Amino acid sequence: MKQDIFDIAVIGAGPAGLIAGLACAKSGLRTAVIGPAPRFLDRRTSALFGGSIELLKRLTDWGQLAARSVPVAGIRIVDGGEGLFRAPEVLFRAREAGLDAFGYNIANAVLSDALEAACASCLTRVDAGVSHVDIQLDQVALTTDAGVTIQAPLVVAADGRASATRGAAGIDVADWSYPQSVIVATFDHQREHHNISTELHRHVGPLTVVPGPDRSSNLVWIDTHEEVARLLALGDAEFASALTTGLRGLLGKPSAISPRQSFRLAGQTAKQFAKNRVIVVGEAAHVIPPIGAQGLNLSFRDAATVAEMASEAKRGGEDIGGEATLNRYDKARRADIGTRVFAVDVLNRSLLSTIPGVSLARGLGLFALASSPALRARVMREGITPFASSPALMAPVNATTEM
Ligand SMILES: Cc1cc2nc3c(=O)[nH]c(=O)nc-3n(C[C@H](O)[C@H](O)[C@H](O)COP(=O)(O)OP(=O)(O)OC[C@H]3O[C@@H](n4cnc5c(N)ncnc54)[C@H](O)[C@@H]3O)c2cc1C
């Protein structure tokens, strides 16, 4: 049985695990990322904003990745309600914030390839599952499916929403469900998207189209479980017709629709973000509905924060996985994760609510945003650089010393 000792062992090689591993390795920590490479094509794309892109610039071959990504230059919110009161459309333009783009829309498969390629040169990548986690007084011993043992004083749990590592550390979760599922697909269309992402806020949940290459877009269609089951069962021509109706003519006639994938909407948050030499990141820490493209952006901030705290501990000669590091991480992530989970939950529930006062309040919020450039600027700033979290690795590359 082979044994290896690292500063940090990351469990899970989804996007959150790979970016956490890279951030730690590039911060001078001896890092292993353990987890199977994806076996199925993930048809989702991720809209990644401001700080997340700065992190990718530092950790990957950004030139190559940017060439396969699509800039998001605007975000439009349309009140798709059926009531008498319709709020005006709100358009956030990156130009208004002095930027060319808020971020980029990147296919998850493309992102995963770029992250794996970057890992090859700076960390140990073990393509296997972890079958046993043994938390000891001064380290954690992990055993893989292949019988390899890996030891580290700190483990980063990036093993997804059902994280067994989180369970081994004794971290509980709060979880809840929504009466909705989501369909994702890509499609071509007649009209230009002008690099604008559009969210149609309907009473069953948002229907969002995110700009893809040329005249194509990525669909994120949230609806009731029953309607999603019906839409999945439709033939391609019938689905194209349902999509035309759903989009209310936006983008023109859809064609070349990819196979559809669906996910059930859920919410979950860990009650502690660090305990017993384990730090949780990504969906092991928080699961939120795909509204406003928050999930992976939040995970990137988890990753940059782990790297920052653990490398500080190493430089200061502290125990990397000791109580002080764990407490600092937990404290640093609490407000950011809490406010995002809360905001997405409230927005989703306000759409589902049949109480007139609730939809009126949401409509008035959109009205205020549509009529106030100052308010839009504040919301944009918070989207690009959240007040509650700004790790140095996510600062604009030219504003700090490059790594
Ligand atoms: C429809 C949809 C659209 C979305 N769009 C966006 C968006 O535009 N922008 C955005 O920011 N976010 C978006 N998100 C959220 C984002 O996709 C997720 O936050 C992200 O995929 C979660 O990544 P993760 O690495 O935490 O989890 P996962 O991708 O689930 O990865 C967990 C990994 O852990 C591995 N694993 C599990 N157990 C073990 C074990 N014992 N040993 C080793 N490995 C293990 C698994 O094999 C898996 O590879 C979207 C989500 C959905 C559902």
The ligand as a MOL file (V3000), in Angstrom:
LIG
                    3D

  0  0  0     0  0            999 V3000
M  V30 BEGIN CTAB
M  V30 COUNTS 53 58 0 0 0
M  V30 BEGIN ATOM
M  V30 1 C -29.1090 23.7580 -14.2870 0
M  V30 2 C -27.9820 24.3800 -13.5150 0
M  V30 3 C -27.3350 25.4960 -14.0180 0
M  V30 4 C -26.3070 26.1210 -13.2890 0
M  V30 5 N -25.7300 27.2560 -13.7870 0
M  V30 6 C -24.7990 27.8980 -13.0540 0
M  V30 7 C -24.2090 29.1190 -13.5200 0
M  V30 8 O -24.5270 29.6100 -14.6140 0
M  V30 9 N -23.2720 29.7470 -12.7330 0
M  V30 10 C -22.9120 29.2410 -11.5110 0
M  V30 11 O -22.0910 29.8630 -10.8190 0
M  V30 12 N -23.4390 28.0680 -11.0570 0
M  V30 13 C -24.3640 27.3890 -11.7900 0
M  V30 14 N -24.8930 26.2160 -11.3320 0
M  V30 15 C -24.3580 25.6150 -10.1040 0
M  V30 16 C -23.1430 24.7420 -10.4230 0
M  V30 17 O -23.3690 23.9400 -11.5580 0
M  V30 18 C -22.8080 23.8600 -9.2420 0
M  V30 19 O -22.6030 24.7130 -8.1300 0
M  V30 20 C -21.5450 23.0700 -9.4770 0
M  V30 21 O -21.6750 22.2140 -10.5580 0
M  V30 22 C -21.2290 22.2570 -8.2500 0
M  V30 23 O -19.9380 21.7670 -8.3870 0
M  V30 24 P -19.3000 20.8700 -7.2510 0
M  V30 25 O -17.9210 20.5710 -7.7200 0
M  V30 26 O -19.5090 21.4680 -5.9210 0
M  V30 27 O -20.2000 19.5260 -7.2280 0
M  V30 28 P -20.2470 18.3180 -8.2480 0
M  V30 29 O -20.1510 18.7870 -9.6390 0
M  V30 30 O -21.4310 17.4980 -7.8440 0
M  V30 31 O -18.9030 17.5000 -7.9530 0
M  V30 32 C -18.7660 16.6530 -6.8520 0
M  V30 33 C -17.7080 15.6300 -7.2400 0
M  V30 34 O -17.3930 14.8350 -6.0950 0
M  V30 35 C -17.1510 13.5170 -6.5380 0
M  V30 36 N -17.2680 12.5960 -5.3970 0
M  V30 37 C -18.3890 12.2370 -4.7020 0
M  V30 38 N -18.0670 11.3290 -3.7470 0
M  V30 39 C -16.7220 11.1290 -3.8360 0
M  V30 40 C -15.8080 10.2900 -3.1310 0
M  V30 41 N -16.1950 9.4870 -2.1290 0
M  V30 42 N -14.5010 10.3230 -3.4920 0
M  V30 43 C -14.0750 11.1540 -4.4900 0
M  V30 44 N -14.8980 11.9400 -5.2040 0
M  V30 45 C -16.2080 11.9260 -4.8710 0
M  V30 46 C -18.1920 13.3000 -7.6400 0
M  V30 47 O -17.7810 12.2360 -8.4900 0
M  V30 48 C -18.1740 14.6620 -8.3310 0
M  V30 49 O -17.2230 14.6820 -9.3800 0
M  V30 50 C -25.9170 25.5820 -12.0360 0
M  V30 51 C -26.5560 24.4340 -11.5270 0
M  V30 52 C -27.5870 23.8370 -12.2560 0
M  V30 53 C -28.2880 22.6160 -11.6720 0
M  V30 END ATOM
M  V30 BEGIN BOND
M  V30 1 1 1 2
M  V30 2 1 2 3
M  V30 3 2 2 52
M  V30 4 2 3 4
M  V30 5 1 4 5
M  V30 6 1 4 50
M  V30 7 2 5 6
M  V30 8 1 6 7
M  V30 9 1 6 13
M  V30 10 2 7 8
M  V30 11 1 7 9
M  V30 12 1 9 10
M  V30 13 2 10 11
M  V30 14 1 10 12
M  V30 15 2 12 13
M  V30 16 1 13 14
M  V30 17 1 14 15
M  V30 18 1 14 50
M  V30 19 1 15 16
M  V30 20 1 16 17
M  V30 21 1 16 18
M  V30 22 1 18 19
M  V30 23 1 18 20
M  V30 24 1 20 21
M  V30 25 1 20 22
M  V30 26 1 22 23
M  V30 27 1 23 24
M  V30 28 2 24 25
M  V30 29 1 24 26
M  V30 30 1 24 27
M  V30 31 1 27 28
M  V30 32 2 28 29
M  V30 33 1 28 30
M  V30 34 1 28 31
M  V30 35 1 31 32
M  V30 36 1 32 33
M  V30 37 1 33 34
M  V30 38 1 33 48
M  V30 39 1 34 35
M  V30 40 1 35 36
M  V30 41 1 35 46
M  V30 42 1 36 37
M  V30 43 1 36 45
M  V30 44 2 37 38
M  V30 45 1 38 39
M  V30 46 1 39 40
M  V30 47 2 39 45
M  V30 48 1 40 41
M  V30 49 2 40 42
M  V30 50 1 42 43
M  V30 51 2 43 44
M  V30 52 1 44 45
M  V30 53 1 46 47
M  V30 54 1 46 48
M  V30 55 1 48 49
M  V30 56 2 50 51
M  V30 57 1 51 52
M  V30 58 1 52 53
M  V30 END BOND
M  V30 END CTAB
M  END
